[in-house]
Amino acid sequence: MPGGSDHLYPPGQLLAMEAILLFQPGLDEFQQAQNQLHSSFFSALDCALVLAAILGIIGGVRIYHNWQMGEREITAEVSAWFFAALFMILAGIFLRAIFGL
């Protein structure tokens, strides 16, 4: 570099910038909010997986019942229940991905 200096910033200025970044007001509150967000959306993913399992069980029982009653055209009902459960699983994963959890 011209002038023989290898630093972009003088060392004192760099330390001052680090101190300003470390001691900004509200960082503790942001950390606390982030921790609360992580805990609530982790449980939202679990809730989505439980709802998907419940949808799968209810759908399986209804399809079995209709099949035993003589209804042979159950492909639309099978796909509807399957995609409802799949949607719940993907919604939970989407929430986790969006909020960086």
C-alpha positions in Angstrom: 0.0 0.0 0.0 1.2 3.5 -0.5 2.8 5.0 2.6 3.9 1.7 3.9 0.8 1.0 6.0 -0.8 -2.5 5.9 -3.9 -1.5 7.9 -7.1 -0.2 6.6 -7.9 1.4 9.9 -5.5 2.5 12.6 -5.5 0.0 15.6 -7.1 2.5 18.0 -10.0 3.1 15.7 -10.6 -0.6 15.2 -10.7 -1.1 19.0 -13.2 1.8 19.3 -15.4 0.3 16.6 -15.4 -3.1 18.4 -16.3 -1.5 21.7 -19.2 0.4 20.1 -20.5 -2.9 18.5 -20.2 -4.8 21.7 -21.8 -2.3 24.0 -24.8 -1.2 21.8 -28.0 -0.8 23.8 -30.6 -3.5 23.3 -28.4 -6.4 22.4 -29.5 -8.3 25.5 -33.1 -7.8 24.6 -32.5 -9.0 21.0 -30.8 -12.1 22.4 -33.8 -12.7 24.7 -36.3 -12.3 21.9 -34.3 -14.6 19.7 -34.3 -17.3 22.4 -38.0 -17.0 22.9 -38.6 -17.2 19.1 -36.4 -20.3 19.0 -38.3 -22.0 21.8 -41.8 -21.2 20.4 -41.1 -22.3 16.9 -39.3 -25.5 17.9 -42.6 -26.4 19.6 -44.5 -25.3 16.5 -42.6 -27.8 14.4 -43.4 -30.5 16.9 -47.0 -29.4 16.8 -47.1 -29.6 13.0 -45.6 -33.2 13.1 -48.2 -34.3 15.7 -51.0 -32.8 13.6 -49.7 -34.6 10.5 -49.7 -37.9 12.4 -53.2 -37.3 13.6 -54.3 -36.4 10.1 -52.7 -39.6 8.8 -54.4 -41.8 11.4 -57.8 -40.2 10.9 -57.4 -40.4 7.1 -56.4 -44.1 7.3 -59.4 -45.0 9.5 -61.8 -43.2 7.2 -60.4 -44.7 4.1 -60.5 -48.2 5.7 -64.1 -47.6 6.7 -65.1 -46.5 3.2 -63.3 -49.4 1.6 -65.0 -51.9 4.0 -68.4 -50.3 3.2 -67.9 -51.2 -0.5 -66.7 -47.9 -1.9 -64.0 -48.8 -4.5 -63.2 -45.3 -5.7 -61.0 -44.1 -2.9 -58.0 -42.8 -4.8 -59.1 -39.2 -4.5 -59.7 -39.5 -0.8 -56.3 -41.3 -0.3 -54.5 -38.5 -2.1 -56.4 -35.8 -0.2 -55.5 -37.2 3.2 -51.9 -37.9 2.2 -51.3 -34.4 0.9 -53.0 -32.9 4.0 -50.5 -34.7 6.2 -47.6 -33.8 3.9 -48.7 -30.1 3.9 -48.5 -30.1 7.7 -45.0 -31.6 7.7 -43.8 -29.2 5.1 -45.4 -26.2 7.0 -43.4 -27.1 10.1 -40.2 -27.4 8.1 -40.9 -24.2 6.3 -41.4 -22.3 9.6 -38.1 -23.7 10.9 -36.3 -22.7 7.7 -37.8 -19.2 7.5 -36.9 -18.3 11.1 -33.5 -19.9 11.0 -34.1 -22.5 13.6 
